[in-house]
Amino acid sequence: MKLKRIDPVKYATIAAILTALIMLIVFVPMALLFSLIGAGAASESFGAGAAIFGGGIFMVVLIPIIYAVVAFIVTLISTALLNFILRKTGGLDIDFEKSGLDITQIGQN
């Protein structure tokens, strides 16, 4: 079997969604924790800068969205380049090993 092409938009969409979910799982708890720990000290030392970011709530909402958009763009470009390279090199050989499940049985109960 040879991998000849990957749909860049579909793959970039999957990467963007995964990145946003990972950022929600990782970044949101960290941002909330840091907001609780440094709420008093940060607002005094950073002044107006800390107020702009709303004590972390602004960042909790925007960071996953920003990361998802960046992941989409980077994955879209990377997949387009991968498809170009696959076309020029004749594809990527992929070896599969039979593990007791036939390809026609996937998705059946």
C-alpha positions in Angstrom: 0.0 0.0 0.0 1.2 3.5 -0.7 0.1 6.8 0.8 -0.4 9.1 -2.2 -2.3 12.0 -0.7 -3.7 13.5 2.4 -6.5 16.1 2.2 -4.9 19.2 3.7 -8.1 20.9 4.8 -9.5 17.8 6.6 -6.1 17.1 8.2 -5.7 20.7 9.3 -9.2 20.8 10.7 -8.5 17.7 12.8 -5.1 19.1 14.0 -6.8 22.4 14.9 -9.6 20.7 16.9 -7.1 18.5 18.6 -4.9 21.4 19.5 -7.8 23.5 20.8 -8.9 20.6 23.0 -5.4 19.9 24.3 -5.1 23.6 25.1 -8.4 23.6 26.9 -7.3 20.5 28.9 -3.8 21.9 29.7 -3.9 25.6 29.5 -7.3 26.5 31.1 -6.6 24.8 34.5 -3.1 26.3 34.5 -4.4 29.8 33.7 -7.1 29.6 36.4 -4.5 28.3 38.9 -2.1 31.1 38.1 -4.9 33.6 38.2 -5.9 32.5 41.7 -2.3 32.4 43.0 -1.1 35.7 41.5 -4.3 37.8 41.3 -3.3 40.3 43.9 0.4 40.4 43.2 0.0 40.5 39.4 -2.6 43.2 39.4 -0.4 45.4 41.6 2.9 44.8 39.8 1.6 44.8 36.2 -1.1 47.5 36.7 -3.1 48.2 33.6 -1.5 45.3 31.7 -3.1 42.7 34.1 -6.4 44.4 33.9 -6.5 44.2 30.1 -6.2 40.4 30.4 -9.0 40.2 33.0 -7.1 38.2 35.5 -6.6 35.3 33.1 -10.1 34.9 31.9 -9.3 36.7 28.6 -6.4 34.4 28.0 -8.5 31.3 29.0 -10.8 32.1 26.1 -8.4 33.3 23.5 -5.4 31.0 23.8 -7.2 27.9 22.7 -8.7 29.8 19.8 -5.3 31.3 18.8 -3.5 28.0 19.0 -6.2 26.3 17.0 -5.9 28.9 14.2 -2.1 28.7 14.2 -2.3 24.8 14.2 -4.7 24.9 11.3 -2.5 27.2 9.2 0.7 25.3 10.0 -0.9 21.9 9.3 -2.5 23.1 6.1 0.9 24.3 4.8 2.7 21.2 6.1 0.2 18.8 4.5 0.3 20.7 1.2 4.1 20.4 1.3 3.8 16.7 2.2 1.5 16.0 -0.7 4.0 17.8 -3.0 6.8 15.6 -1.8 4.7 12.5 -1.9 3.8 13.3 -5.6 7.5 13.9 -6.5 8.8 10.8 -4.7 6.1 8.4 -5.8 4.4 8.1 -2.4 5.2 6.6 0.9 5.3 2.8 1.3 3.2 1.6 4.2 3.3 -1.9 5.5 0.4 -3.3 7.4 0.4 -6.5 9.4 -2.7 -8.6 9.6 -4.0 -8.8 13.2 -7.1 -10.9 12.9 -9.4 -8.1 11.7 -10.1 -7.8 8.0 -10.4 -4.3 6.5 -14.1 -5.1 5.6 -14.9 -5.8 9.2 -14.0 -2.4 10.5 -17.0 -0.5 11.8 -19.1 -3.6 12.2 -20.2 -5.0 15.5 
